[in-house]
Amino acid sequence: MKNIMALLSVFALVSIVSTGPAQAQDKTADQLIASKKKADMTYRQLMEIMGRASTMIHEGIIRENKQMVKTGTQVILNHPAPNHKPWSIMAKADQADFKATLPSFNKMMDANAARIETEAGKGNWEEATTASHELMSVCMSCHSVWRARVQ
């Protein structure tokens, strides 16, 4: 039941972030990975870096430090791909579903990171804070659905 509620939250977030019906230009997981620079790191290591970027964003907002926020958001917006297919961390039965959700989570993550950067750049700290909470909701939605299924 917990996973169903988390998945429903994800779909609600997708509908909030998307600008309309599914668009043809949206990338598949394979296209998303192919569009990124490959890094010599695992998916877990990538997620650790993303977590540190989120911490930097939050600290930058608290300190009202535009550069700190921009540095953190740029890590998220320009993150590389791991040295393997990210869905390979899941059991075979879950790989297709995980792969199918990656582009949506990435799109939501990027939209919120860009909004944080824009609002912080204008000194709109309250709006940057709201966007950072939305970014964290995206992160936690993904984790609540998938973290326990990682092998």
Backbone hydrogen bonds, N-H to C=O, Kabsch-Sander energy under -0.5 kcal/mol:
donor,donor_aa,acceptor,acceptor_aa,energy
5,M,1,M,-2.4
6,A,2,K,-2.2
7,L,3,N,-2.5
8,L,4,I,-2.3
9,S,5,M,-2.0
10,V,6,A,-2.0
11,F,7,L,-2.3
12,A,8,L,-2.1
13,L,9,S,-2.5
14,V,10,V,-2.7
15,S,11,F,-2.1
16,I,12,A,-1.7
17,V,13,L,-2.5
18,S,14,V,-2.7
26,D,23,Q,-1.6
32,L,28,T,-2.7
33,I,29,A,-2.6
34,A,30,D,-2.3
35,S,31,Q,-1.6
36,K,33,I,-1.2
39,A,81,A,-2.5
41,M,39,A,-2.0
46,L,42,T,-2.1
47,M,43,Y,-2.6
48,E,44,R,-2.0
49,I,45,Q,-1.9
50,M,46,L,-2.4
51,G,47,M,-2.2
52,R,48,E,-1.9
53,A,49,I,-2.3
54,S,50,M,-2.3
55,T,51,G,-2.1
56,M,52,R,-2.3
57,I,53,A,-2.4
58,H,54,S,-2.6
59,E,55,T,-2.7
60,G,56,M,-2.7
61,I,57,I,-2.3
62,I,58,H,-2.4
63,R,59,E,-2.6
64,E,60,G,-0.7
64,E,61,I,-0.7
65,N,60,G,-3.1
66,K,64,E,-0.7
69,V,65,N,-2.0
70,K,66,K,-2.7
71,T,67,Q,-2.7
72,G,68,M,-2.1
73,T,69,V,-2.8
74,Q,70,K,-2.5
75,V,71,T,-1.4
76,I,72,G,-1.5
77,L,73,T,-3.1
78,N,74,Q,-2.1
79,H,76,I,-1.1
81,A,37,K,-2.9
83,N,41,M,-3.1
88,S,85,K,-2.2
89,I,86,P,-1.5
90,M,87,W,-1.7
91,A,149,R,-0.7
94,D,91,A,-1.8
95,Q,91,A,-1.2
95,Q,92,K,-0.6
96,A,92,K,-0.6
98,F,94,D,-2.5
99,K,95,Q,-2.8
100,A,96,A,-2.0
101,T,97,D,-1.4
102,L,98,F,-1.4
105,F,101,T,-2.3
106,N,102,L,-2.7
107,K,103,P,-2.4
108,M,104,S,-2.5
109,M,105,F,-2.7
110,D,106,N,-2.8
111,A,107,K,-2.4
112,N,108,M,-2.3
113,A,109,M,-2.6
114,A,110,D,-2.7
115,R,111,A,-2.0
116,I,112,N,-2.7
117,E,113,A,-2.4
118,T,114,A,-2.5
119,E,115,R,-2.8
120,A,116,I,-2.8
121,G,117,E,-2.3
122,K,118,T,-1.3
123,G,120,A,-1.5
124,N,119,E,-2.8
125,W,123,G,-1.7
128,A,124,N,-2.4
129,T,125,W,-2.2
130,T,126,E,-2.2
131,A,127,E,-2.5
132,S,128,A,-2.1
133,H,129,T,-2.0
134,E,130,T,-1.9
135,L,131,A,-2.3
136,M,132,S,-2.2
137,S,133,H,-2.0
138,V,134,E,-1.9
139,C,135,L,-2.3
140,M,136,M,-2.9
141,S,137,S,-2.3
142,C,138,V,-2.2
143,H,139,C,-2.5
144,S,140,M,-2.7
145,V,141,S,-1.5
146,W,142,C,-2.8
147,R,143,H,-2.1
149,R,146,W,-1.8
150,V,146,W,-0.5
150,V,147,R,-1.2
151,Q,89,I,-3.6
